[in-house]
Amino acid sequence: MAFSTPLFSSPPLFFPTPKPSSSKTLFRPKTLALPEASAAAAAAVTATPLDGTALAVLGGGSLAALAAVLSLSDPEIRRRQQAVEVGGDDKEVVREYFNGTGFQRWKKIYGDTDDVNTVQLDIRLGHSKTVDNVIKMLTDDEDGGRPLRGVTVCDAGCGTGSLTIPLAKEGAVVSASDISASMVAEAERQVREALADDAGGELVMPQFKVGDLESLEGKFDTVVCLDVLIHYPQSKADAMIAHLASLAERRLVLSFAPKTLYYDLLKRVGELFPGPSKATRAYLHSEKDVERALEKVGWRIRKRGLVTTQFYFAKLVEAVPAA
């Protein structure tokens, strides 16, 4: 599902990243100052309001103090309890969440309603920037690329269709899937509405399927998977990246929550304050680990970039066969 868990922090602190050897940088990350601790910092995963106690803890100020607080908490206990409640593992937690409260929350964030708070509106903007940059990647002519008309694209984790719609409008033949039946139904509704003016029948209606990433099969010119790897620990993410690459013939586009010391700390802080509503586990991934997983199956990163807004951050890479 496109952007299935919030990638929040307080306004991101930029950490210089190693210059890619032969890869082209699509866009440059912004350098932002680190403000005083805020409510958003503790909402790193759940995006739920903080009470006075939480704010008092964050008001302490230093990373050392935060680390001390983190040492007294074991968020894994809460995670295991979530899995037990739904009778399964991470996958069952994700499926239940995005068929219930998560669906309502993210449908609103991805939509165009004004009934969103400042954080949700900012996340909507960040996700929109990611989608725009993916379309730019796929329609870039600098290497003699071809238009998307007639090109088969797998939108793996389509959410409510925020990427499926512009892909279809570009003329791509889209296969869209998501683990959440509620998300797929909403995506299909929105796509049919968006393509209703195609009087000449020039565009191809996307095909929709309910299923997890592991169940995807077939061959596509391009496979895109936005913000879904956040549900996979690195050990499983390696296998999933390999699986997605096996479906793609020409290119694979991935976005993921980047793992840095700062972002990881903010995520841990957020896990201390889960709030009243359930949320899914969130796994951060280092760019080196993702690149290593791609290289193992004979792919290389050709373009990379970082999308940031005040409360959203995502690493975006385009990979192609190395040979």
Buried (B, 14 or more C-beta within 10 A) or exposed (E): BBBBBBBBBBBBBBEEBEEBEEBBEBBEBEEBEEEEBBBBBBBBBBBBBBEEEBBEBBEEEEEEBBEEBBEEBEBEEBBEEBBEEBEBEBBBBBBBBBBBEBBEBBBBBBBEEEEBEEBBBBBBBBBBBBBEBBBEBBEEEEEEBEEBEEBBBBBBBBBBBBBBBBBBBBBBBBBBBBBBBBBBBBBBEBBEEBBEEEEEEEBBBBEBEBBBBEEBEEEBBBBBBBBBBBBBEBEBBBEBBBBBBBBBEBBBBBBBBBBBEBBBBBBBBBBBBBBEEBBBBBBBBBBEBBBEBBEEBEBBBBBBBBBBBBBBBBBBBBBBBEE
